[in-house]
Amino acid sequence: MTEKQLIASKLAAVLNDLDQEAIEKLLEKPKNASMGDLAFPAFSLAKVLRKAPNMIAAEVAEQIDASDFEKVQAVGPYINFFLNKSKISNKVLGEVIAKGSQYASQDLGQGRNIVFDMSSPNIAKPFSIGHLRSTVIGDSLANIVEKLGYNPVRINHLGDWGKQFGMLIVAYKKWGDQQAVEANPISELLKLYIRINAEAEEHPELDDEAREWFRKLEAGDKEAVSLWQWFRDESLVEFNRIYKGLDVDFDSYNGEAFYNDKMDEVVELLEEKGLLQESQGAQVVNLEKYGIEHPALIKKSDGATLYITRDLAAALFRKRTYDFAKSIYVVGNEQAAHFKQLKAILKEMDYEWSDDMQHVAFGLVTKEGKKLSTRKGNVILLEPTIAEAVNRAQSQIDAKNPDLPNKEAVAHAVGVGAIKFYDLKTDRLNGYDFDLDTMVSFEGETGPYVQYAHARIQSILRKSDFKPNPEAAYSLSDNESWEIIKLIQDFPRVIRRASDNYEPSIIAKFAINLAQSFNKYYAHTRILDDNPERDSRLALSYATATVLKEALRLLGVEAPNEM
Ligand code: ARG
């Protein structure tokens, strides 16, 4: 129960003319803390009760069950409620201490599956910042729904099929060098791809060759398949290095190629349902009634299938395989039209579960305010960038704490955490400017700031002899600890809000708030000094560290105990 709900329920027991929900909406936060935590304005009752608001306030305040409050007081037309901070802090701290990292875990999902289509880079192409965003946002959302009792399934829908593989095969056969590809798979394959595209402009017959090789690939030709397999394996070695650095795992790498033998069924189903139309030799589905102007192209005139055909097959396969409660696509906003089409087609096919599909889009990353563009050389190469972030974290740690044990592991946690945190604290539909200096800074709304707050609390706890005891009575009633208690108490709701909105930024902002509130408390309170409140202050510190660590874990960010 929230505090508003608690107060509203007590008021509702006395007021016959208003129900709890209506009362909740009327409650106000007084401008001045000396007027209590929440106030009920009695004006709204004056008409019905035909009495002066001041009188109503005084009478109601008399009748209220005040056992959960420090006091309930009528002041003019207001009834002011002062929450019993000692009692509430005791309850909240006790709960965190009893449950540890399980605090705020919930069973909304009852083990049902939620599928995340995430990361999904393209074979033989560089892993872009867009793929980084998809990886990091998808992984965090998967952690968040898991905390709510769902079973997340992380699927990497690799871009490993399409005519570009015909291009690549032709280019490799003409100019390729096995050793060079093995040494630097993606950059070598990319070079070949760029070269063949450039040459095809003057020699269109290369395009025909490529189409022919892709046809062979689709038909299972041995040479085509083995080259394709090799390109895929080599690229995955590189991608897996990135995933390892980011500490992200997948349950499946079934990408587009996996659906090669599953598309006939989709086309047949569409045909049976009378949804396919012919347009200039191609097969399309008209989606005008969904306000979608362009028909969806399912099969080209030469029989080739498309990106969306594979996505249709994937959606059917996932429903059958995982019987998902939700199917989430974490993909950049520039593909919004594609996912609208995808959902609309499945809806046309009468699959009610298409309503459970959700495109979780995100905005673009810029560098020095400019759009990223491979062609213009404004690129962010992921591996060196991660290494650089770790380096910068390492030099800050060297300056702050030169004798730290496991410095390398901590620098990794801080550097990678900084990139992830910065991405996740941004409202996902907004883009952001990629600036390592800002990301890795220990000051400001950053990952290292939150990690450092956590490590500082761990250091306080190490210096104390504090043993958390779920049976003990820990209570605090000052205003600064109250800020922290309120945040900790709110954590379960914060997680639900993040999940409902597919918005990890809600958790990141919560973590920043909690770290800031604790730092304010720490600046004013001598936690370790001999004092009757010492144990309660330590319990508050312990609970804050527990919740900070769990919030960071939901973001996929580690919380080292020392830094
Ligand atoms: N490979 C695509 C790209 O890099 C993203 C795939 C997204 N997932 C999907 N099911 N379409 O743009």
Boltz pocket constraint, residues with backbone or C-beta under 6 A from the ligand:
constraints:
  - pocket:
      binder: B
      contacts: [[A, 117], [A, 119], [A, 120], [A, 121], [A, 122], [A, 157], [A, 158], [A, 159], [A, 311], [A, 329], [A, 330], [A, 331]]
      max_distance: 6.0
